[in-house]
Amino acid sequence: MLTFRPGTRVSKNRKLKISQHRPSGSRVKFDEEGNPVAPLAIVAATTETEVALDEEARKDYYKKLGEQLRNVDHEDKKVEREKRREKRMKEKIKRKQGEMEEEEEEEEGHEGSASSSEEIGRD
């Protein structure tokens, strides 16, 4: 368990957690009849007086949700890594082509200056 000293900041990443007491944003679940239902109400055990959450079902739900998020993050990281690798390769190829063109220009420039000096020496 993390302990925080008074006066220290808590990063936003630590604050962002899934809570059953907050609305879940744009996620909407529907029951068999097509009526919108709170996401955790599907997991809840319904009684006549109140809706009681089954602790095990709630934990399983969050565990599955966390696993899905981790898998999506893993895939996103792979895609991002591949994009960066491709970008570096393109830059490397451009740089190599630029260097080769410069070398060719230098070689042509040296050949041209050598031939002109020979012509001057003949006169």
Backbone as CSV, one residue per row, in Angstrom:
resi,resn,N_x,N_y,N_z,CA_x,CA_y,CA_z,C_x,C_y,C_z
1,MET,0.842,-1.167,0.000,0.000,0.000,0.000,0.885,1.227,0.000
2,LEU,0.522,2.201,-0.796,1.293,3.424,-0.875,0.903,4.367,0.249
3,THR,1.897,4.977,0.828,1.616,5.978,1.849,2.044,7.324,1.290
4,PHE,1.251,8.335,1.536,1.545,9.655,1.028,1.786,10.598,2.187
5,ARG,2.814,11.405,2.045,3.100,12.412,3.046,2.225,13.628,2.773
6,PRO,1.821,14.317,3.802,1.029,15.530,3.581,1.827,16.529,2.749
7,GLY,1.159,17.173,1.845,1.820,18.174,1.028,2.431,17.620,-0.243
8,THR,2.405,16.311,-0.435,2.933,15.755,-1.676,1.812,15.627,-2.682
9,ARG,2.183,15.682,-3.918,1.202,15.579,-4.984,0.982,14.121,-5.358
10,VAL,-0.217,13.833,-5.771,-0.539,12.516,-6.290,-0.680,12.681,-7.792
11,SER,0.051,11.868,-8.547,-0.009,12.017,-9.994,-1.393,11.668,-10.509
12,LYS,-1.733,12.233,-11.662,-3.048,11.992,-12.234,-3.232,10.520,-12.574
13,ASN,-2.154,9.854,-12.930,-2.262,8.435,-13.267,-2.735,7.617,-12.077
14,ARG,-2.313,7.991,-10.899,-2.742,7.256,-9.715,-4.186,7.579,-9.362
15,LYS,-4.631,8.771,-9.731,-5.988,9.169,-9.414,-7.007,8.495,-10.323
16,LEU,-6.611,8.175,-11.547,-7.548,7.615,-12.507,-7.777,6.144,-12.215
17,LYS,-8.867,5.846,-11.603,-9.223,4.468,-11.299,-10.692,4.283,-11.615
18,ILE,-11.056,3.068,-11.933,-12.452,2.770,-12.210,-13.189,2.701,-10.885
19,SER,-14.268,3.442,-10.787,-15.031,3.469,-9.554,-16.475,3.117,-9.851
20,GLN,-17.074,2.319,-8.998,-18.468,1.942,-9.206,-19.412,3.072,-8.846
21,HIS,-18.932,4.090,-8.156,-19.782,5.183,-7.719,-19.848,6.318,-8.736
22,ARG,-18.945,6.324,-9.693,-18.943,7.355,-10.721,-19.669,6.847,-11.953
23,PRO,-20.258,7.741,-12.720,-20.808,7.298,-14.001,-19.655,6.877,-14.908
24,SER,-19.899,5.926,-15.744,-18.811,5.346,-16.521,-18.583,6.040,-17.851
25,GLY,-19.054,7.256,-18.025,-18.792,7.977,-19.258,-19.748,7.550,-20.352
26,SER,-19.223,7.212,-21.498,-20.075,6.903,-22.644,-20.458,5.428,-22.714
27,ARG,-19.992,4.616,-21.806,-20.291,3.191,-21.850,-21.714,2.954,-21.352
28,VAL,-22.529,2.358,-22.197,-23.912,2.076,-21.839,-24.193,0.623,-22.175
29,LYS,-24.746,-0.100,-21.237,-25.141,-1.491,-21.455,-26.653,-1.536,-21.606
30,PHE,-27.130,-2.518,-22.357,-28.561,-2.676,-22.562,-28.982,-4.069,-22.120
31,ASP,-30.179,-4.166,-21.539,-30.694,-5.469,-21.135,-31.396,-6.127,-22.321
32,GLU,-32.052,-7.275,-22.059,-32.684,-8.044,-23.131,-33.781,-7.259,-23.838
33,GLU,-34.424,-6.352,-23.136,-35.531,-5.591,-23.709,-35.061,-4.316,-24.400
34,GLY,-33.783,-4.008,-24.344,-33.258,-2.821,-25.001,-33.214,-1.594,-24.124
35,ASN,-33.469,-1.739,-22.847,-33.427,-0.608,-21.920,-31.995,-0.390,-21.442
36,PRO,-31.549,0.877,-21.336,-30.192,1.119,-20.839,-30.073,0.723,-19.371
37,VAL,-28.943,0.102,-19.037,-28.698,-0.378,-17.684,-27.294,0.063,-17.290
38,ALA,-27.104,0.382,-16.020,-25.768,0.703,-15.526,-24.871,-0.510,-15.732
39,PRO,-23.592,-0.304,-16.075,-22.716,-1.436,-16.378,-22.624,-2.468,-15.262
40,LEU,-22.619,-2.023,-14.016,-22.496,-2.980,-12.918,-23.838,-3.590,-12.534
41,ALA,-24.937,-3.049,-13.012,-26.247,-3.603,-12.674,-26.426,-4.986,-13.287
42,ILE,-25.738,-5.257,-14.378,-25.809,-6.581,-14.998,-25.175,-7.617,-14.076
43,VAL,-24.114,-7.215,-13.393,-23.393,-8.119,-12.502,-24.110,-8.246,-11.163
44,ALA,-24.940,-7.286,-10.836,-25.577,-7.237,-9.521,-26.646,-8.312,-9.370
45,ALA,-26.808,-8.756,-8.138,-27.884,-9.697,-7.806,-29.100,-8.862,-7.442
46,THR,-30.170,-9.004,-8.186,-31.350,-8.168,-7.943,-32.246,-8.806,-6.891
47,THR,-32.732,-7.985,-5.999,-33.713,-8.411,-5.007,-34.901,-7.465,-5.110
48,GLU,-35.957,-7.754,-4.394,-37.143,-6.908,-4.489,-36.909,-5.524,-3.899
49,THR,-36.132,-5.446,-2.847,-35.968,-4.168,-2.161,-34.823,-3.336,-2.721
50,GLU,-33.713,-3.962,-3.066,-32.561,-3.192,-3.520,-31.696,-4.032,-4.453
51,VAL,-30.793,-3.371,-5.100,-29.833,-4.051,-5.962,-28.543,-4.187,-5.164
52,ALA,-28.142,-5.416,-4.895,-26.928,-5.663,-4.120,-25.866,-6.241,-5.047
53,LEU,-24.683,-5.668,-4.980,-23.593,-6.161,-5.809,-22.970,-7.396,-5.179
54,ASP,-22.763,-8.386,-5.987,-22.047,-9.574,-5.551,-20.555,-9.238,-5.619
55,GLU,-19.855,-9.324,-4.500,-18.450,-8.929,-4.439,-17.602,-9.708,-5.433
56,GLU,-17.800,-11.013,-5.505,-17.005,-11.837,-6.417,-17.269,-11.442,-7.866
57,ALA,-18.527,-11.231,-8.199,-18.868,-10.845,-9.568,-18.274,-9.479,-9.897
58,ARG,-18.302,-8.571,-8.930,-17.731,-7.242,-9.139,-16.226,-7.329,-9.356
59,LYS,-15.561,-8.137,-8.536,-14.114,-8.295,-8.684,-13.768,-8.932,-10.024
60,ASP,-14.540,-9.947,-10.413,-14.307,-10.586,-11.709,-14.506,-9.595,-12.848
61,TYR,-15.547,-8.781,-12.730,-15.840,-7.788,-13.765,-14.664,-6.823,-13.916
62,TYR,-14.161,-6.304,-12.796,-13.043,-5.375,-12.853,-11.766,-6.062,-13.323
63,LYS,-11.587,-7.313,-12.942,-10.412,-8.057,-13.382,-10.437,-8.224,-14.902
64,LYS,-11.603,-8.600,-15.445,-11.727,-8.756,-16.898,-11.527,-7.424,-17.605
65,LEU,-12.115,-6.371,-17.051,-11.980,-5.049,-17.647,-10.514,-4.604,-17.643
66,GLY,-9.821,-4.830,-16.540,-8.407,-4.480,-16.448,-7.569,-5.273,-17.429
67,GLU,-7.873,-6.555,-17.582,-7.140,-7.403,-18.527,-7.349,-6.909,-19.956
68,GLN,-8.579,-6.542,-20.283,-8.856,-6.013,-21.623,-8.071,-4.730,-21.866
69,LEU,-8.048,-3.852,-20.874,-7.308,-2.599,-21.018,-5.813,-2.857,-21.188
70,ARG,-5.270,-3.804,-20.436,-3.851,-4.132,-20.573,-3.551,-4.681,-21.962
71,ASN,-4.434,-5.548,-22.481,-4.219,-6.102,-23.818,-4.257,-5.010,-24.881
72,VAL,-5.209,-4.116,-24.757,-5.313,-3.017,-25.725,-4.076,-2.132,-25.637
73,ASP,-3.620,-1.829,-24.423,-2.421,-1.018,-24.250,-1.211,-1.701,-24.871
74,HIS,-1.102,-3.016,-24.675,0.016,-3.773,-25.227,0.014,-3.680,-26.752
75,GLU,-1.148,-3.850,-27.360,-1.260,-3.763,-28.815,-0.936,-2.348,-29.297
76,ASP,-1.418,-1.341,-28.583,-1.136,0.044,-28.959,0.361,0.330,-28.894
77,LYS,1.021,-0.205,-27.875,2.459,0.000,-27.754,3.200,-0.655,-28.911
78,LYS,2.760,-1.849,-29.315,3.394,-2.519,-30.453,3.256,-1.686,-31.717
79,VAL,2.054,-1.180,-31.954,1.804,-0.372,-33.151,2.656,0.889,-33.119
80,GLU,2.702,1.545,-31.970,3.479,2.776,-31.838,4.967,2.504,-32.047
81,ARG,5.468,1.409,-31.486,6.864,1.029,-31.653,7.189,0.804,-33.133
82,GLU,6.281,0.122,-33.832,6.480,-0.155,-35.253,6.479,1.145,-36.063
83,LYS,5.595,2.071,-35.729,5.559,3.360,-36.428,6.865,4.121,-36.223
84,ARG,7.347,4.132,-34.977,8.608,4.827,-34.706,9.760,4.185,-35.465
85,ARG,9.781,2.848,-35.515,10.835,2.125,-36.222,10.804,2.478,-37.710
86,GLU,9.606,2.498,-38.309,9.483,2.846,-39.723,9.934,4.280,-39.971
87,LYS,9.574,5.181,-39.075,9.964,6.581,-39.226,11.483,6.722,-39.172
88,ARG,12.121,6.024,-38.231,13.581,6.076,-38.133,14.235,5.515,-39.386
89,MET,13.666,4.426,-39.922,14.234,3.833,-41.132,14.118,4.800,-42.309
90,LYS,12.975,5.467,-42.448,12.807,6.435,-43.534,13.814,7.570,-43.404
91,GLU,13.990,8.077,-42.190,14.953,9.153,-41.970,16.369,8.685,-42.281
92,LYS,16.686,7.465,-41.899,18.011,6.914,-42.145,18.261,6.778,-43.644
93,ILE,17.247,6.293,-44.368,17.381,6.137,-45.818,17.569,7.500,-46.475
94,LYS,16.793,8.501,-46.044,16.933,9.853,-46.589,18.330,10.389,-46.337
95,ARG,18.813,10.190,-45.120,20.134,10.691,-44.751,21.217,10.020,-45.593
96,LYS,21.100,8.706,-45.784,22.087,7.970,-46.580,22.067,8.452,-48.027
97,GLN,20.853,8.656,-48.580,20.753,9.128,-49.960,21.362,10.518,-50.091
98,GLY,21.122,11.378,-49.116,21.701,12.717,-49.132,23.215,12.671,-49.080
99,GLU,23.770,11.795,-48.252,25.222,11.659,-48.149,25.810,11.143,-49.451
100,MET,25.136,10.181,-50.072,25.635,9.625,-51.333,25.609,10.690,-52.429
101,GLU,24.553,11.503,-52.471,24.479,12.569,-53.470,25.582,13.592,-53.250
102,GLU,25.861,13.921,-51.996,26.933,14.867,-51.693,28.278,14.312,-52.138
103,GLU,28.513,13.024,-51.887,29.775,12.405,-52.297,29.917,12.428,-53.809
104,GLU,28.821,12.139,-54.520,28.867,12.164,-55.980,29.159,13.570,-56.483
105,GLU,28.533,14.575,-55.866,28.777,15.958,-56.268,30.224,16.353,-56.003
106,GLU,30.775,15.913,-54.869,32.167,16.223,-54.548,33.104,15.568,-55.550
107,GLU,32.817,14.312,-55.907,33.658,13.614,-56.881,33.591,14.313,-58.230
108,GLU,32.406,14.724,-58.646,32.258,15.434,-59.909,32.965,16.778,-59.841
109,GLY,32.876,17.436,-58.715,33.533,18.733,-58.543,35.043,18.612,-58.606
110,HIS,35.612,17.549,-58.018,37.058,17.342,-58.044,37.513,17.005,-59.446
111,GLU,36.753,16.205,-60.155,37.120,15.844,-61.520,37.082,17.068,-62.411
112,GLY,36.087,17.909,-62.241,35.966,19.127,-63.045,37.095,20.093,-62.756
113,SER,37.497,20.243,-61.525,38.573,21.169,-61.179,39.916,20.628,-61.650
114,ALA,40.095,19.321,-61.643,41.345,18.730,-62.107,41.493,18.927,-63.606
115,SER,40.445,18.760,-64.349,40.527,18.917,-65.796,40.776,20.375,-66.165
116,SER,40.215,21.305,-65.408,40.431,22.716,-65.714,41.867,23.115,-65.395
117,SER,42.466,22.541,-64.358,43.848,22.869,-64.025,44.797,22.298,-65.066
118,GLU,44.447,21.160,-65.642,45.277,20.584,-66.696,45.263,21.482,-67.920
119,GLU,44.074,22.030,-68.213,43.965,22.908,-69.366,44.791,24.165,-69.151
120,ILE,44.803,24.667,-67.923,45.571,25.872,-67.626,47.059,25.577,-67.751
121,GLY,47.485,24.404,-67.323,48.887,24.025,-67.386,49.372,23.874,-68.818
122,ARG,48.544,23.540,-69.756,48.935,23.367,-71.149,49.257,24.702,-71.808
123,ASP,48.593,25.731,-71.404,48.798,27.019,-72.077,50.136,27.560,-71.828
